[in-house]
């Protein structure tokens, strides 16, 4: 598939998507987001892909929405364009998405990063929501997901000052999983993605959904959902294979059925 602003490839069972507008630090224009969602959904439908890695380049994961594209917008044209509807489709991807982040992850770039399930950051990463400095505020989930990730007071500080935090600070606040030297961030993410891609994909899918329920729902509903997913997995061949392999003391071979 031909894209202008992303690159998509695969390595075994891992799909890799790289944002590709380096001259503007991967600023997220509407076309880029459309291309990204199209490719994420394509990879989500491809049974041979079991984990997805989303990355940018060493200097920028993404420096936010394309400011030039937004600068002359009016409220009603924004409302009618409803550009954030497509972001709900990113949140709806059922396979695990790992972000390999380096450099700037700002504004929409931070929001995109927070839509991923696991985040490996290079030590040069700067994460922030600088929208307030432009006279606006986050619109693709920043006030909600950042608050749930780092807690109220740190979210307030980041959102009200617009100042970014370092990778180490992000790690301390649980916003990223791991910080590694810049030459390692992609490699480390791929290593983890390959490990996840070896797991039974139906279980991975239901685990992702259940964890996301924990963020949105009361505990009792989440527990109920989890229990039903657990029962459902006993209809899969992978449950039979996984448990049989344990008993027979061999490595399981998961078919995704
Ligand atoms: N939009 C458009 N162009 C950008 C953006 C951006 N967000 N960020 C950088 N660029 C461009 C610059 O204009 C520059 O282009 P040119 O070479 O033609 O002048 C090029 O990228 C390189 O940038 P700089 O020269 O500024 O590089 P520096 O290293 O000096 O600075 C910074 C890097 C600090 C990242 C700086 O570029 C910056 O502050 N960028 C803007 C960051 C920002 O405010 N982001 C938030 C945008 S608003 C937003 O994300 C709202 C979210 C709503 C939902 C998302 C929907 C997609």
Boltz pocket constraint, residues with backbone or C-beta under 6 A from the ligand:
constraints:
  - pocket:
      binder: B
      contacts: [[A, 22], [A, 23], [A, 24], [A, 25], [A, 27], [A, 28], [A, 29], [A, 33], [A, 63], [A, 64], [A, 65], [A, 66], [A, 67], [A, 68], [A, 104], [A, 106], [A, 107], [A, 108], [A, 109], [A, 111], [A, 130], [A, 131], [A, 134], [A, 137], [A, 138], [A, 139], [A, 140]]
      max_distance: 6.0
